[in-house]
Each structure stands twice: as structure tokens, then as C-alpha cells.
Amino acid sequence: MSVYATNRASANGAASGIVSRIASAIVAWNDARVTRNALAKLTDRELDDIGLSRGDIDFIGARA
């Protein structure tokens, strides 16, 4: 009977970690881009209603 160990670390573990970090960075960048675009489409009155100004958009987008 042969046994296959599924809990051993793979040889390409470091490579998958790098790919995972790159994917996370891309997702974070896209989330910030979408947030900035959505806020930029709002009028000054709508921004004021939620307590923001045009100058806050980049700051908020960077935190998203």
C-alpha cells in the first residue's frame, strides 16, 4: 500500500507566496482605484453630505 503525504511543504512554496503577495497588491490597487472613481463621480454637495471634500478623495482612496 502506498501512502501520499498531503501535509508536506511544497518545493515551490516561496514562489506561491510571492504570487499571493502580488495578487493581493493588485487587488488592493484596484479597490483603491474603484473607490477614487466612485467618489470622484459624486457632486460637491453629495461629498459634503458624507463629510468629505474633493481634497479627501485621494486620501480615502489610498486607505481603501
Secondary structure as UniProt FT lines:
FT   TURN            11..12
FT   HELIX           13..40
FT   HELIX           44..49
FT   TURN            50..51
FT   HELIX           54..56
FT   HELIX           57..63
//
